Amino acid sequence: MSLTRRSRHRAGAARADDGEGRAVRRATAVVTIVILVVSGLLGLLWSQQRRLIYFPSDGPVPSAATVLSGARDVVLRTADGLELGAWYLPGTGGPAVLVLPGNGGDRAMRAPLAAGLHRMGLSVLLVDYRGYGGNPGKPTEEGLATDARAAHDWLTAQPEVDRIVYFGESLGAAVAVGLAVERPPAALILRSPFTSLTDVAGAHYPWLPVGKLLMDRYPSLQRIPALQAPLLVIAGDEDDIVPWSLSRQLYDAAPEPKEFLTVSGVGHNDPALADGPQMVNAVERFLATHGISAPGR
């Protein structure tokens, strides 16, 4: 090969090597940028996740009597020193219902449910967790468990109350399961419960590694086999927040006695699941089946 040809060959090879090098550098840069962006997003999600889980309503909560006739404002004192506002609606004596709400709003939003339970002669305690309803503190899984214990302690101290039923709504259902395993109630009612918060997040964001990111997990599926109380699970078959299948899976893992009610054609925040007649009537029948009723009923 002549010197000219060899020179041309070397130049061509150099250009090819340089082109391949530029392609590798570009690919490396793209991968690096993607990794940095994804890492940043995951870091932001991890640090802000509780803002995506807990949604307290803004503004003060009105006094109990202005919303529920016969109700009064009470204060719950937690083991870690917080004072939490709550509403108590006394019944005719005997059983009381501790209502553990979901992740949004405040106790005023549960007033229609309390009224429906009160019409059965039951006493009702409507609570707001830390950070909700003008209460101090910030909500966390352990914090909500502490608040539920404080609510239970307050109810057990009332002389007219002889038994306590837990009514847990959505996220509050997970709080209720945890409390029920620690402190067995007369009965447990779960509305739109889930197996774990990890499973709910995974159903909505299957592409995210939620199992490694979540700080608050609420593992109800692990806890409910230890339940020692009659159970009623209520779920809507068009729930697009907590899939019906997760409620059913939790129910299947629970021991007897238990009942499952599907409310057809309704979603997570439908009024039928808040205080609808089908749900309220099912609650009354369930409690009566297990001998839980107000005096004279």
LINJO-V21369 format. One record per helix or strand of 2 or more residues. SS is the DSSP state (hx for helix, st for strand). FROM is the first residue (numbers start at 1). LEN is the number of residues. Records with the same first field share a line. If there is no record, write none. Layout:
BEGIN
SS->FROM-LEN / FROM-LEN
END
This chain:
BEGIN
hx->3-51 / 64-4 / 107-12 / 141-16 / 171-12 / 197-8 / 210-4 / 220-7 / 244-10 / 271-4 / 277-13
st->55-2 / 71-7 / 83-7 / 94-7 / 104-2 / 123-5 / 161-9 / 187-5 / 230-7 / 258-6
END
